Amino acid sequence: MTVEVLCVGDELLRGEIVNTNLAHLAAALAGIGVPPARETCVPDDRGAIRRAAAEALERAEVVLTIGGLGPTVDDVTRPAVADLLGVPLRSDPEIAAGIVAFLRRRGVTVPEEAVRNQACLPVGADILPNENGTAPGIWCETARGRIIVLLPGPPRECCPMVDNHLLPRLRTRVPPGIPLPVTIRSCGLPESVVEQRVETALRELPGLTKAYCAEPTGVRVRIGSPAGDAAALTRAEQRIRGELGDCALPPGCPGLVHHIGDLLRRKEWRLAAAESCTGGLLGAAITACPGCSAWFAGSAVTYANDWKVAFLGVPDDILRSHGAVSAPVVESMLEGLLSRGAVQAAVAVSGIAGPAGEVPGKPVGTVFIGISLGAGNDVRRFLFPGDRDSVRVRAVGTALTLLRSALLEASAAPAPIPTPHTREPNPLRKETP
């Protein structure tokens, strides 16, 4: 099955928003063995949409459009596709009633014309339900047996519709017996080293495709078999995992934070974080993992020095002597976390993200990251390249990688569960007896 994607929206072409829908859709399609063959982006123009969809239908068996299903005058994907199919649009009363009910639950009222617009379908089309918004997805089939599906633009609507309604229906059309590509996630190794180890692992397994994707928390490797050799894919995965060792995440593990959570749960430990230059990004990365409340206590964003003193107990003299971006301060941040909460694991970050702020001996990009599992602190210095955002993202990815490594070591050599420190009083809060 050949699939093409058509993304609609002036805001995409102007760079006003990032096309997260495409990333989600492409990964979802690859997961059922039909990655997109091509993606095209067009403006909110009826003629441009019609022409692009017609060209895509000449090449592909399935065309998926994203965007242009809203209630405003620039949402013209519906009429453009109806023109292409040579059928009229009709307003569906049941869809209209569902839109009104959805809006009523949110306490929102919109003009009747807007409801009628979003309730319109090309004659003969089916709908894909939208539990998260007003515009339903639209499934159309051409006289030649080609399929064109219209998906809404907001990611909170598009992504669940893809997972819950589009994929199950498309999966029934995928020819049976095609082995899915194998994905192995790694962390703690540069992309070039991962590639070298994969090439070594696959030296005696020719004919496989290899793709590498560097991410903030590691490298994702995807191995495919154009010949449909499932046994070769199984051997390839085994050999690659053997070459990567502990740097490979477990099979089926969705990501680095999920593995950290698994390791913490096994020991019945809780984790806390203290952040300065990352400003909450580390806590956000952790809390993006479902179920993290079972093992994550929280993150203290102590950006200013007086907050490091007040909330983490970092000694004033250490800040004056060494500066906020230093190993002694990060060690004190770790101690503050362990002494103020019932946690057994701690991670702390302090650095200079730039573009200003460098001091002699500490250029922009200098970051200290500390890990403690209650029995000594491991604080390391890094110099990350790039702009402010890049330094902060790299700091988060490195902190999580170091934490995982420490937890793996602790799991390999079990030790008594460290007991939390005695809690010290917070100088900014009046303690109740």
C-alpha angles and dihedrals in degrees: 000000000000117000130189128186126216115196116198127201144094088222090062093052092047092051093240093132135024115244098238090155091068093051092051094044094047092051091047093051092047087053091064093043101260109098114182115273093205142000125207127188120205135174127254091276123127095215094046092050092048093049094046092047092049092051092047092051089055090059105031138051091215127035120189119195122196123200139007097088097110128113099256131096093257092058099094106144093106097055092040092056092042088054090050093050092044094234132118126247119247129192112235113216093206092053090047091052091050091051092051091048092049092051093045091057088057093045092245128137123194132180116280090238090060090053091049091051094053091045092058121112133179106255111268095023127130125220132236108212119246111208092172104049147004107270114080120214115252125220116197131178123201128221088257092056095256119140129223119184125191116210128187120253106229107093092222087062103032100049098051090045090053093050099040104034115009100049097048090052095044092046090066088060097051112103110251124248099038108135113227119237117264118240123201120184120206135183137191096035131093116247092248092055091048090051091049092052093046091051089051091050093050098042092112096038107074125179098047123124120230130199128178128200121185113213132180091260100039145302126307117210122197121193122191137179115218087189092057094242104162093177091056090052091052092051090046093054092048093050094045092050088050091054095045095045115177090355088075117084115233118275111276094014107139095210151328097282091051090056091048088053092050091051092049093048092053090058094037089236130148126218132216130185136205119199137186115158093023090060097205099323091116092053090046092053091051097045091050085075111090113238095022091131086080092066110011118083098182148274128266112212100204101172100157122060094238089057091051087055097042102042104027101028095238105172114249092224092057090053091050094045101042107017128238092282100064143101095251092054093049089049089053090049089055092049090049092054094048093047097048104047141035093259133128100194130051138180125190134185132191126165152131108267095175157163082176133011103079118144131189109297093009112079124184108289095041108137131172116206124189133193126190130179091183097271105081133328128262110202121176134183122227136182109209122193126222139049128317095280093046093051092050094047092047090049091055094047092048093047091053092046092051091047092052091049092051091049092049090053091048090050093049092051106033115210133179111286106263114241118232117256120257108274115253121213119263108239092211096054128063106236117227116222 
